[in-house]
């Protein structure tokens, strides 16, 4: 029996892993015998209605895209996760906990799994005993991570490099071989096929709600998902994990594990999906958001602000932006809005209020959030916000949660920071921002003065050097621009720690070579831009257009 998987896509013909072609629309069920009905018309109507209700949006009909690519959002079960959870229960996890309130499948299988016998089961139980932690939630966390990064049965090899594995998985060294033996001995593959109806029922039940979340969020932010993007957002349906909602982020892979309880945690899913869309922006534009970092010093004093946000500004900024977007989407009354913003300040999310205000301008603009983001951030007056925060009283800390009940805990994310070269110097950051502003206003002389101010203190600062390359392009001096960008992509001064600078420098070099009639060299630079790890999506798109046709890399008003 084939597994069914829901994938949120636009109309497109797509190759399946086995080579089959499937005509897909929104959610697709990949099983040949069971399909989830398409909701194209209702969802497009819903998207149209939602967007028309957003302040500042034009009153125009939303037409379905004819050849838009699939998104990277899936809703599915996972044989690796199922096998891992079966092994965990067979080893004795929560064996003395009442099954009241459990998903019927989990309650039924626990008793069956505890009765399993065999050499592989005994090895599994010994391993579990040796690696069990005092906190059941921490124990569960390790095995959830293992299930997420494991490849297909029967080997369950990691799908990421060892240096990308979460620490929780590294702590389970050797578990993969034990799990593979357990899978074969206890015929878990057959059990997985037997439980498919329960998983298909849960996947179908999530269909409408997840579709709405994805389309409304993408519509508001004006983002179109690219199926070639390595970043993925997976909703894994797994009743065996319990009533807990797990939200995980490891690098480019975002995942939520839903237990299949009656109530779909829509707010949690929406919050996680907005993080998927918005998390890369503070890292990509780190020099822009860094000028607002003094506000974190105020926020860090708030007892309710999570510890993991107090020393990681990009994560703190992303959290405030996600919360601000959520509040805009709720279309709350003035009273509800003011109460929500007051609570945000009291809890330490002090950037939510100014970002909420700046989103009003975004709603009246045209670019996607990915392109508009610097213009969203720069107008925030840091000094004025600091004065405002002097008058804010932070709320007292909440009581500690019951850590002994893993079903009530929400396990969140591991982040991988993108590299950067921005100095932790307010004056230099101000000058970098001023230079970029002058570039946007096509004022090369003022931009050059700002970038030179940075270089006087930091002679090899990559973004300032890159700014001088843009100045040369504005002044119609391709020879000088080629010299600057060439230095940023080759040799000891290459911007290898700044993906934005490196990728765009390759793109501009490609355009210069193209202008000189050197098409082959131009294509090499465009390909090099595509090969930059964690390069910004606009640069990738520009490089792809450059490879496709001479002059194709150029687009009006396009610059990072």
N, C-alpha and C positions, 0 to 999 in steps of 0.2 A: 504493500500500500504506500503510495507516494505521500510525502509530507506536504501539507498546504502552508502557504506563506502569503501574508498580505503585504504588498509593497505599494506604497503611495506613488503613483506615477501619473504623468500626463499621457495623452494618446500617443502611442509609439509602437513600432515593432521592435521587439527586443529578443536577443538570443538567450536561451536558458543554458545552464551549465552543460546539459547533455546535448546541446546543439539544436534543440527544437526552437521554433519561433512561436511567440505568443503575442497576440494582439491584446494590448493591456491598456486599462483605463482606471486611474486612481488605484484602489486596492485590487490586487490580482491574486488569485489562488492558483498556485503552481501545480496542484494535484490534478491529474487528468480526469478524475471522476467527480470532483467536487469543486464548484465555483461559487464565489460570493458575488451576488448580483452587483453590477455596476451602478453607481449613484451619480453618474456624470451630470445629468440635468439638475437634480436637486442640489448638488454641491456647488455647481456654478451659480445657480440662483442664490444660494446662501452666501457665496463669496461676494457676489454683486451687491446684495443687500447689506452685508457687513461693511464693505468698503464705502458704500454710499453714506453710511452712518458715521464714518470717521470724520471729525471736523477737518475742514480744509480740502477734502477730496472732491474732485470734479464730479458733477452729476452726469456720468456717462455710463453706458452699459458695459459690462465686462464680457468680452467674447472669449470663448475657449481657444487656447493655443492649438495650432494645427500640427506643429511638429516639435513641441517642447520635449526636452529629454526627461527620463525618469528622475525622481528624486532619490536620495540616499536614505530614505526612511522606510523601515520594515517593521512588521508586526508578525512574530512567529514564535514557535516553540524551538527548543534546541535539544537535540539528542545528547550533546555533551553535558549540558546543564542538568537534564533529567537524570542521566547516569550518575553524575556527581552527587546530586541530591539523594538518589536511591542509595548510593554507597554510604553517604553520611548517616542516613536513617538506619541502614543495616548495621552500621558500626555502633549505634546506640545513642545518637544525638536526639535529645528531647524524648527519650523512651519513657520517662516517668511523668511527662506533661500531659494533662488532659487534652483530649481531641475535641472538646467542645468548641464550636466555632470554626473548626478547621474545614478546609475544602473537602468534600466527600472523597475525592480521589486520594488525597494525602492521608486522610484518616484510615482508609481501607488498605492502602499500600504499606503503611507503617507496620501493621501487624504482620503482613506477609513478608516484609523485608527482614524483620527481626527473627523470623523463623528460618532464614537461609542458613545453609551449612555447606562447608567445603574448604579446601586449602586456601583459595583466594579470599574467601570471606574471613577466615581466621587471620590472614596476613593484613587484611583491611582493618579489622578491629584492633589489631596490635598497633598498626600505624596510627589510627585515630587516638588510641589511648596515649601514645607517646607524644602526640602533637596537640592534644586537647588543651584549651586555654581556660582560665578561671571564669572568664566572661563568656557566656554562650553566644552573645552577639558577635564578639571578636572571632570566635571559632567559626560561626556561620559566614562571616565576612571573608575569611580565607578561602573557603570552598566555593563561595559565590564567584569570587575573582577567578578561581581556577576554572570554573565552568565557562566563564565569559571568554577567556583567552585560549581555550582548548579547541583544537581542530576536530575533524569528524572522527567517528568511531571507525575501526576499533582501536586505533592507536592513541587518539587524543593528544597529538603532538601540539605544542604551542603554536599559535598563528602569528606570533610576534617574536622578534629577536630577544635573546636573554636579557640584554641591557635595557629592553623596554618592558620587561615583566614587572608587575607591581610587587612590592616587597612581600605582600601576603602570599603570593604564588611561589616566590623563591623559598619561603619558609616551609613549603610543602614539597621540597625536593624529594623525588622518588615516588610521589603519589601517582604520577601518570602511568608508570608501569604496573603498579598495583591495581589501578582502575581498569586498565586494559585487560588484565587477567580476570578481574571480577566480572567485567562485561561479558567475556566469553563463557566463563564458568556458569554464571547464573542466567545466561541467555537474555540479557537486558534488551538486546535489539528486538527480540520478539515481544517483550513487554511494552517497549516503546510503540510498536505498531498497534498493540491492543488498546492503548489508551488514547489513540488519535482522536476518536470522536469527542472526548472531553476537551481536548485542546482546540479542535476546530470550532466547537461551540463557543469557547471563550474568545477566540480570535474574531469570529463573526460578531460577537457581542460588542467588541471594541471598535468595530468598523466605523460607524457614524461619528462617534465622539472624537476619535483620533483624526479622522479626515477633517473635521471642523477645526480642530486645534491647528493642524499643519497649514491649512489653506488661509485661515484668518491671520496667523502669524506671518506667513510669507507675503500675504497681500499687504498687510500693514507696513512691513519693512521693505516692501518692493524688491524682494529677493527671489531669484529663480535658482533652484537647486540644479547643480551640474552633476550628472551621473559619473563623470570622469574624476570628480573630486574625491580624494581618498578619505575624506571625513564622512563618517556614517553615524546614524542615529537609529538604534535598534531597540524595539520594545519586545522583550522576551517574556512570553507567557509561561509561567512555571508554578503551578499550584503546590509543588513539593517544597517550595522555599518558605511557605508560611504566609502569614498575614502582612508581613513586612513589605514595604515598597522600597526597593533598592534603586538608588540613582548613582550611576557610575560614569566616570570620565577618566579615561587613560589615553592621553595624547589626542589622536584624531578620532578615537572610538568612544561614542557616548552610548550608554545603555540604561534602560529601566527594566527591572524585573518585576512583573506584576503577578500576584498570586492567583488571580482569577476570582477574587471575592466579588460579592454582588455589586458593590459600589465602586465604579471606576474613579480613581483619584485624579480627576481632570485637572485640578489646580497644580498638582505635582507634575503631571505630564506636560502641561503648558509651560510651567516654570523651567523644566529641564530642556524642553525644545527651544525655548528662547535663549537659554544658555548655549545650546548647540549653535544657534545662529549668531549670537553676539559675543561669545567668549573670545574669538580670535581678534576682535577689533582693538581692544586696549593693548594687546601685545603687538599688533601690526603697527599701530600708531602710538607706540610707547612714548615717543618724544612729545607728542601732543598732550597725552593725559598726564605725563609726569609733572607738568606745571601745576596740576591740581593736587599733587601729593600732600602738601601741608594740611589738607582737610582730613587726611587719614589720621594725623596726629590727634585731632579732636575726636574723631570717631573711635579710636582705640581706647578712649577712656570710658566708653559705654559698656557697662557690665554685660549687657545682652548681646553685644556683637560677638559672633563666633570667633574663637581663637584663631582659626585658620585664615581669617580675613584681616587680622590686625597687623600682619607684617608682609602681606602680599598685595600690593596696591592694585595690580591688574585684576586680581580676583575680586577685590573689594569694589572696584569700579564697575566690573561686569555685573556683579550682584545688584548694585544700585541701578544700573541701566535696565536690567531685566525687570526689576520691581517697578521702575518708572513706566516701562512699556506696558506691563500688566495693568497698571492703574489707568493708563490711557485707553486700553482696550475695554475696560469695564464700563466706561462711559458713566462714571459715578456722578451723583448729584454734587453740587458745590459743598454741601455739608459733609457728605461721605468722603469727598476728595480731601478736604481740609483735615478731617479726622485721620485719614490714612497717612497723610504727609506728616502730621504732628506725631503720630505713632512711629513713623519711620525715623524721624529725628531722635525721638526718645530711645529707640533701639540701637542707634548708631549709624543708620544708613543715611548719612547726612548729604550725600550727593543725589539722592533720589529726588529731592525737591527741585534743585536747579535743573536736573536732567528732564524731569517732568515738564518744566516750563519750556525748555529748549525744543522738546518734541513737537510743540505747537508749530514752530517754524519748519521742522522737517515735514510735517503733514501737508504743508502748503508748497513744498518743493517737488522736484521731479526725480532726482537720482535715488538709487537704492541706498540703504543705510550703509552698506560697505563703502560707497563712494562719498556719502554725505558726512560720515562720522567726524572728521576733523572740524567741519563747520558746526557740528552739534556741540563740540566740546570747547572750542576756543572762546566763544562769547561768555562762558561762565566766569564771573568775576571772583577770583579766589580771595582777594582782600575783603570784598563785601561779604562773602560767605563766612570768612573767619570771624568777622565782627558779629554776624548773625548768630554764629554758634556760641559766641561768648555768653549769649542769653538763653541757651538751650539747657534744660535740665534732663539728664539721662535717667532712664528708668532703672529700678533695682533689678538685680539678677533674678532670673526665674529659678524655681526649685530644680535640683538635679533630676534628670529622668531616671526611671528604674532600669538600670543597665542589665538586670538579670532576666528581663523579658525581651528576647530578640525580636518578637513579633511587633513590638511597639517602637522599634528603633528605625531610623532612616539612615542608611549608610550612604555617604555621599561620594566625593570624587577625589581622584588623584590627578594633579595637573602637571603638564610638562610645559615649562616656560619656553617660549621661543627666544633664541639668542638676540641680543641687541647691543648697541654700542653707544647708547645715549648717556652722557655724563650726569651724575647726580649733583647738578649745579644749577640753582634757580636762574642765575644770570645767563648761563649758556642756553638753558631751555627756553628762556624768554627770547633770546636772540634767534634760536632755531625757528621758533614759532613765527617770529616777525619776518624772517626770511621767507618762509613758506607762504605767509600771507601776501608778501610783496610779489612773489612769483605768481600767485593766483590772480593778482591784480595787474600782472604784466608790467611791473616796475622793476626792471633788472638792476638799475643802479642802487636802489634802496635795498633790494634783496642781497646784492653782493656785499654791501656794507655790513649787513646783519650777519651773514655767513663768515665774513672775514673777522668779525668780532669774536666769534666762537673759535676760529682757527688760531687766533692770536694766543689763546689760552690752551687750546687742544689742537696742535698742528695736524694730527692725523685723524681728526674726528670725521667719520665716514659720511654722516648725513650733511655736514657742512660742505665737504668736498663735493658730494653729489649735488648740493644746491648750486655750487659754482658751475657744474656741468649744465644744469638747467638754465642758469643765467646766460651761458654761452649759446645755448640753443635759442633763447629768446632774442639774443642780439644777432643771430644769423652767422655765428662763427663756428661752423662744424669742426674745423681743425682743432680748435681749443677744446670743444666739447669732447671730441674723440680722445684727446690726451687725458682729460679728466676721467671720463668713464673707463678708458682703458686701464688707468691706474687702479680703479676700483674693482676690476674683475681679474687682474693678473698681478703676480708678484707678491712681495712681502706686505704690501699695503692693501691687498684685496679685502673687500668688505665681506669676508666669509662669515662673520658673526652677525650680519645684518641682512636677512633675506630680502627685505624690501629694497634696499639700496643695490644689492647684488643683482636681483632679477631685473629691476628697471634699468640698471646700467647696461646690461646685455641687450635689452630691448632698444634703448636709444642708440647703442653701437650698431645694432642691426639696421636701424633706420638710416644712420649715417652712411653705412656701407651701401645700402640700397640706393641712396641718393647719388652715390658715386659710381653707380653701375656695377657694383661688386655683389651680384646676387648670391653667389655661393657663400661668400663670407657673411653676408647678411643672414642667410639661413642657419649658418653655424651659431651665430649669436642668438637668434630666436630660439633655437633648440637648447642652447645653454641656459636661457632664461627659464624654459620649461623644466630643466633638470635641477633648478635650485630648490633644495628641500625647504618646505614651508613658505615658498614664495607667495606673494599676494595674488589673489584670483584675478584682479584687473590686469596685472602684468602677464599672467599666464594667457589670458584671453587675447591681449595685444600680440603676444608672441605667436599664438596659434594663427591669428589672422595674418601675421607677417609670413608665416610658412605657407599659408594657403595661396596667397597672391601678392605680387609686388605692390607695395603701398597699402596693403591691407591692415598693417599694424597700426595705422593712424586712425584716430577717432577724435571727433571734436571735443575740446575741453577736457582731454584725458591727461591727467598727470597724478602721481601719487600724492 
